Amino acid sequence: MRRATKLFALALLLAPATSHAVQLHWSNARDTLSFASATRCTLTIQADAPEQRLPSEWTLVWVADSVSLQPTALGPEEACSGQIAQPSAVDPPSTAADSLDHRSTAHLCSGDGTVGAATRYLLDLPGGARAKLKVVALDPSDPDSMRTIESNEATCNGGVDDGYPPVVLHASSIHQSLLLQVTVVGSGLNATNAMNILAPDSSWTLPLTVIAKTDAAVTGIASVAALLPACEASVSSEGGGASIASLEADEEQPMGPESCGLTYAENLLPPPPPPNPHTQAIQPKDLAWVRGFVDASSSKFALHLFYIRRSLYVIPDDANEKNIGHVWTTDLNVWQPDQADTVAISTTGRNDKFDALHVFAPTTVQRGPVFHMFYTGVRIDGTLRNQRIGVATSTDLIHWTQENDPVLTSPKVDWARQNPAAIGYPGQQLRDPFVMPDPINYGKWLMYFVALDSATSVMAVGVARSPDLRTWTAFPKPFSGTERPTSLGVPTSVESPHVFRRNGNWWMPYTVNGEKVVFETTASSDPADTVTINIDPPQHPGWTNPVSLFDVVEGPLPELRWWHSTEYLQMQPNVEYLAAWRDSTDGNIDIKGIYRTTAVGDSMALSCPAVSVVDEGEEPPQQVAMSIPSHAWRSPETTIRLELPAAMVIRLTVHDIAGRRRTTLLDGEARKGISEVVWDGRDERGLRLASGVYFVRLVYPTGARVSKIIMLR
């Protein structure tokens, strides 16, 4: 390796600084140093008079010839005894983000607990080592952190000719429409040739198009419909240098209906001619919801609906269900576009791919800025019509990229029947995916699907788990309750399972025999537990017997007899819906509000939207919120205030400035209302964390919140 580039980032936590410049020099009070043998050098950073305060955050950056500069930690006792702050510990890179940034973090300490006007490093350098160094920082007088300051340059043994790597000190974003704009501020950014946003754990990355750059700032854009979680913004240069800064999560966008006209009917084509009894040309079927921005020219944040487009004209079956439609709404009443092609994905041009013949049963999830639509594809293989589950991706919810290979097939499911002979369908049956985050295994995903059980020759619901939405491992057994007889008899078909949390239980509705929606519930915290409850006596908090939805809805509503393939929707924390497609001559998608009933057990009422009933005298929060009511900087404890409009499964974690998770405070169901959680400032091993900036992250079923904590020991 000819030359090695390293960055050393140092966060100093002080009262607001007023310094406008810093000086860099060696212990000889000069900015040059020469030595022939290995030596320990002292580097001093000094605030200019008369400010006498260093910036609150700054970075020491260097370029060295064939050596890696690493500050030497003195240890807590020695470093904390003097009046000039010095490194008491140095953390090497420990995450993907640290490695990309070539970043090490130093923990400073001094006798009086402050840093003041100066600090110093001890650097162990081999004989003849050549390097140049400088300090860069945000201008503390700029409230928008859009200007930077730099020190003079210090060298040893004549320095080197290579340029400094890019340094990112601050990142911000504007995301009020489909257009995402990210700006990073730092030094040496004119050399930037790539800009990205990425997850702190590098589980996803999205490239940005650079539209402007100077030495101190770079701006990039992308079309992103999703609200972004807390992430990182990174830049890299042709020389291989890279730097990263944290990017705050997008603010959650409020949504709510404006009327009770809760149906969707596609009216793009004229209805079929008599004697065809249908009143519309397209039957919208199996559906999926997702939230996202609509276009770059407006600030509309909408609910997007994807659904099967089944033609009701008299056409061959092989010519039907060729695409999945897409419309959006802001109020569940007016749907857009109303006079345009609504196709999201289709079989066009797919030829020999897994979805060459049909596409149906979409389900959508968001991972970072990317939406993933899982769906069933059908292809003719010889004499067989095999069903497989595949995926398409999009960042703008308009343009979708369909992957060529399926992600789950019957041969990958041990219990699924592979031989299709004499089962009433000429091919392997694996269909109707529903994908959701795994609430038990953080960062993983669950996929529910249906297949033919080889042991019983009955359709059943199965489940698979994935760490990355691509590699799926099916559980060894299906949900046995989904093979039980219902009021319709032994199930000959089971379709369209989905799972949601309600009233402290997991609910799993599915359609039986193409005629009626039934559901099971479980009090288990794990919705992937496939065991059915032992009723007498109870031995396991598993799934109950299937119950007809029609029988538990207060009313009941006659149209539920025509319902198929339900889908749950939560528009606001206290406003829930259940939707389904209606198999009738004017078949539409029905969307009905859910609210709590006075009945005991698993029951619901379906009506116009209504806020869920709360206990008398209680005023619950209207939306999820998290705040830090007060925090004494030198106190080891921090109080975190949570406001939950309903009981829900949450995860509360603490992360350092590099995005590393240091401890988990809560992981499970939390009660509704206002509560407080105290963090004692220790990591998951019980060790007290050093001074620095930390982030508390609250993850809940429909989003996430992030709050910052500044600790000074």
Number of C-alpha atoms within 10 A of each C-alpha: 6 7 12 15 22 22 26 19 20 20 18 24 21 20 11 12 18 17 21 22 24 26 19 23 23 19 12 12 11 11 19 16 19 14 15 10 11 12 14 14 18 15 21 19 20 20 22 17 12 10 14 18 23 28 28 20 18 22 21 19 21 25 26 24 20 14 18 19 21 17 24 17 20 17 16 16 12 15 21 20 15 14 17 21 25 28 25 20 19 18 11 14 16 12 16 17 23 20 14 17 27 19 24 20 20 23 21 30 30 22 15 13 18 18 21 21 20 20 20 20 21 17 16 16 21 16 13 16 23 21 24 23 21 21 23 23 28 27 23 22 15 10 9 11 18 19 17 22 19 21 20 14 16 22 22 21 16 15 21 17 11 14 14 22 26 28 31 29 25 20 23 20 18 12 22 21 22 25 21 20 21 23 21 29 26 28 27 18 25 15 20 24 14 16 25 20 25 22 23 25 15 13 13 15 18 16 15 21 16 19 10 12 17 15 16 21 24 23 20 22 21 18 21 27 28 27 25 24 22 20 22 25 29 28 25 23 18 11 15 13 22 26 26 29 25 23 24 19 17 19 15 15 13 10 15 15 18 12 12 15 15 20 17 19 17 20 14 15 11 10 17 17 13 8 6 13 13 18 18 23 21 24 27 24 27 26 26 23 19 19 24 23 26 26 19 17 10 12 14 17 23 22 21 20 18 27 26 23 25 21 20 18 15 10 9 7 10 9 11 17 19 23 21 26 22 23 22 24 19 19 18 20 15 17 18 15 13 13 10 9 11 21 18 18 21 21 20 11 8 14 11 12 18 25 30 18 25 23 27 28 25 30 26 23 21 20 16 21 21 20 22 22 27 26 23 24 28 25 21 18 11 7 8 15 19 24 27 25 26 25 24 19 19 20 22 22 26 15 13 18 14 21 14 14 13 20 16 25 20 21 12 13 23 15 21 27 23 19 11 17 12 8 14 8 12 15 20 24 23 27 28 29 30 25 23 19 19 18 22 15 12 11 12 15 21 24 26 24 26 26 28 26 23 15 9 11 15 20 25 27 29 28 25 20 23 17 16 13 19 14 11 20 16 21 17 13 17 29 21 16 19 31 22 14 14 16 12 12 10 13 19 18 18 24 25 26 27 24 21 17 18 15 14 17 18 19 23 22 25 27 22 29 15 17 15 20 27 25 22 23 25 23 17 15 18 16 23 22 16 20 17 20 18 13 12 6 7 9 10 14 18 24 27 19 20 22 17 20 21 18 13 16 17 15 12 14 13 9 12 19 15 16 25 25 25 26 24 21 19 18 19 18 19 20 17 21 22 16 22 24 26 22 20 14 13 15 21 21 25 20 25 22 21 24 20 18 16 10 11 6 9 17 16 18 19 21 18 16 22 15 15 16 11 14 8 6 6 8 11 16 17 15 14 22 16 20 16 16 10 10 15 11 16 12 12 16 15 20 15 20 16 20 19 22 21 21 16 19 19 19 20 21 19 25 19 17 16 25 22 18 19 18 19 16 17 14 16 13 15 17 15 17 17 16 13 14 14 11 18 14 22 16 17 13 8 10 9 13 16 17 19 19 17 22 21 24 22 22 17 18 16 12 13 23 21 21 16 17 17 16 22 19 16
